[in-house]
């Protein structure tokens, strides 16, 4: 009799489960898949292009490398803390000239304002600000008003640097070596400025809150080696502002998969302890298909202490820290 009751209860439970599943409900609890809510809002996270459309942006990039000693340094009294820093700020117009059958846009980039500085071992090497009076023959000053043309995919990838000839020719005229100006016109530098953000692939860009996508980025730190990261973007929320849908997306990076593809370990830092922080945030207007604001911040620190036998207990620990930073800001200004 007891066995018949247990069988009956089991059949009843199974029937309830079948009814729940037939109604489209998912099991809950640890390990259960989370199903999207019925009617959850979707937004398109892809750039939209139309010929003659023009948008103004302000860009800021800062890269730094530093070395710092804390505590006594008995063997190398001449050791000095120092830092190398490069900063670029650029306001530019992006005018869409044409759109091909694949959705790629031919975009003309015109430089409106420019600030550039380079510091090597704490000593300023290059300083330029287009808002201040400057010799018009100075190569960086010649970049103001100049244009170059790039091809951009709806994902934000710079497919090709098409033309830099006029800008290149303009900065070469004169007696002052245009080294820094030409470096800013290098195709790889242009791709880095305008293509650092990679959006979802076509067919995967209709997203709900909680959806994510990823892309891979490799940084080279010279004698400190290189690091590859998988940047994971997660749609955090969707806001309606003045009849426009703005997707707020958070980025958190993790070591790249595929056996840390692109990573090389430095002999200089392999015995150091290290900490890494790489985050970002994107505000994307899905109504216009344009980036409103994009931020990225990378901070790496390699730290090592002298062995206890070499420490002076009367003066505190001796610690060496080497750091690398990369900051990126892009913001629509009209």
N, C-alpha and C positions, 0 to 999 in steps of 0.2 A: 504493500500500500504506500509506504514512504517513498519508494522508488518511483511510483506513478506520480506522486505529488511533485517530486523534484523534476521529473520529465516535463510535467505540465507547466511548472514555473519557468523552466528553461525555454520551452516553446513560446510562452507568453512574452518573455524578455526579448527573444529573437524577433517576434512579431512587432513589438514596439520599436525595435531598432530599424526594422525594414520600413515601418511607417515614417520614422524620422528621416531616414535617408531618402525615401521617396519624396518627401516634402522639400528636399534640397538642403537639409541641415547637415553640418559636418560634425564629427565627434569632437569633444573638447577634452582638455587635460594636457599634460606634458607630452610633447611629441606630436600633437595633433596639428594638421595643416590649418593655417588661417585662411579662410575663404574671404574674398572681397565682399564688402557689404553691398547688398542689392542697391543699384542706383547710385553708387559712389561716383563722385564727380571725377572726370578725366580731363587732363589738359595736354595740349601738344607742346612738347619741349623740343623745338626745332626752329632754326632761323628761317625767317621768311624774307624773300627778296622780291623787289619790283624795280624795274628800270627807272632811273632818274630820282629814286628815293635817296635822301641824304640824311645822315645822322652824325651828330658830334659827340665825341667821347674824350675823356681825360684818362690818361694812363700813367701809372707810377710803378716803377720797378726798382727794387733795392737788393743788392747782393753784397754780403759781407763775409770776411774771413778774419778771425782774430786768434791771438794766442796770449794767455795770461798766466802768470806765475803768482801763487799765493804762498807766503811763508819764506823761510831762509833758503838761499841757493848757494851752498858752500863751494861747489865745483865750478860754477860759471857766474862769477860776480858781474859780468858785463851783460848778462841776459836782460832784455827789455820787453815789457808788454807792448804789443803793437797790433794794429788793425788795418786791413785793406777794405775799402768800401767803394762801391760804384752805385750811383743813383741816376735814374733817368725819369723825367716827367715830361709828358708830351700831350698836348691837346691837338686833336686832329678831326678832320671831316672824312666820313666814309660815304662816297657816292656810288651807288650801284649803276653800272653802265649797261650791263646785259645779263641775262640768265639763260643758261643752255638747257638742253633737253634733259640733262641729269639733275637739274635744280641747282647747279653750281653757279655762283655769281662772279662776274668780273667787277671788282671793286677798285675805285680810285681813292687812294689815301693821300690827303693833303695835310701837311704839317702846318699848324697855326701858331703854336707856342712850343718852346723847348727849354728845358733846364737839364743840365748834365754836370755831374761832378765825379771826380775820381780821386781817391785818397790812397796812397801807398805808404805803408809803415807810418801812419799818422801824419803824413806830409801831403798837402793838397797838390795834385799834379795838373788837373784840369778842372776849371770852374767856368760855367757858362749859364747865363740866364737871359733869354731873349727879351724879357720885360725891362731889362736895364740897358742903357746906352752901350753899344759895342761897335768896334770897327766892322763895317759892313763886309770887309774882305776876309774876316775871320771865317774859316770853313764852316763851323757850326752855325754861324749867323746866316750863311747862304742856304741852309736847309729850310728856313722859314719861307713858306709859300710854295715849296717844292712838293712834287707828288711822285708816288710810285703806284704800280698796279699789281694787284694780287687776285688769285682765284680762290674763292671760299666755298666750301661745301655747306649744306644745311646743318651738318654736325658741328660746324665751327672750325673744322680742319682747314688749314691753308694748303690747298692742293698744289699750288704753284705760285712762285713769285714771277710774274709775267714781264714786268718792265721797270727798270730803275735808271734808264739811260740819261734822261734829262737831269735828274737830281744828281746823278754821279758826275755828269759833265760840269754842272754848276759848281760843285764843291772843289773840283780839281783845278779850277781857274784861280790863279794867284800864286804868290810866292810861299805862303805858309803851308807846310805839309798837312794834308787833310786826313790824317790817320784816323782820328776818332770819328769824324763825319762819315768816312767810307765804311768804318766798322758798323755804324748804325744802318747802312744801306746794304750790308751783306745779307744775302738771301736767308741764311740760317738765323740771323738776328731778327729779321723781319718775321719769319715764321714763329719765332719764340714770342715776339711781342703780340702778334695777332691770332695765334693759334693755340695758346696754352690750354684753353677750355675746349674739351671735346664732349659734345652732347650725344644722346643715344642715337644708334643707327636708325635708318629709315625702316619703318615697320615695327619699331620698338619704342617709338617716342610718344605714344599715348599713355600717360602715366596717371595713376591714382596716388593719393597720400600713402606713404609707406613703400612705394615702388622705388627701385634703385637701378643704377647702371654703373659701369666702371671703365676706367682707362688707365694706361700705364705711363709713368713718367720716370725718366732717369736723370739724375744730377751727377755732374762730375765735380770733384773737389780737389783736383790736382794731386798733390802729394798725399792727400788724405783719402784717396781712392774715389769710388763712385757708389751710388746707392740707387736702386730701382724701387718704385712704389706703385701699388695698385690704388688709385684714387677712387673711392667708392662714394657715389653721390646718391643721397636719399631725399626724396620729396617729402619735406616736413609738413608743409601746409599750403593751402591755396587761399588767397585773399582776393576779394573783389574791391577794387579801388577805381572810382570814377568810370564804372562800366567796363573795366579792364581786369582780366584775371592775371594775377601775379603769383607765380609759383616760387615758394621759398625753399631752397634746397641746401642741405648741409653736406659738406665733404669731409670725410675722414680717411686717411691713407694708412695702408698696411704694407708690410714688405711684399714685393711683387711675387707672384707664383712662378711656376716653371723654374724651380731651383734658383730663385732670386736672379732671374735673367737680367743681365746687364750689370750685375754687381761685381766690383773688383775690390779686394781687400788690400789695404795699404800696409806695407811693412812698418810704417811709422805709427799706425794707430791700432794694429791688431791686438796689442796687449792692453789697450785702454778700455775702461768702462765707457759705455756711451748711452745717451738718452736722446730720443727723437720725438719731435712733435710736428705733425703736418696736417693742417686742417684748412677748411675753406668754406665759403658761403656764396651762394648764387641767388640773385633775385632776377627772375626771368618773366617778362611780360608775354604770356602765351597769346594774347590778343593781337599784338603787333608783331610777335615773333622776334623780339629784340632783347638783348641783355640790358637790364637796368643797372645792375651792379654785380661785380664779381671780385672776390678776395681770396688770396691764398697766403698762408704763412707756414714756412718751414724753419724749424730750429733744431740743429744738431749740436751736441756737445760731447767731446771725447775727453775723459778725465783719467789721470793716473797720479798716484802718490809715490813719493820716494819710498823704497823699502824701509821697514822699521829700523834696520841697522844703520841707515844713513840719516835718519831723522835726529834732530836735536830736541830732546825732551824739554829743554828750557825755552825753546822758541816756538813750539807748536808745529803742526804738520806742514810739509812742503808738498804742494799740489800743483800740477800743470793741467790747464784746461785749454783745449783748442775747440773753436766754435765755427759753425757755418750757418748763415742765415740767408733766406730768400723770401722776399715779400713782393706780392703782385696785387695791384689794384686797377680795376677798369670800371669806369662809371659813365653812364650816358648823361650828357649835360644839356640836352634839349629834347 
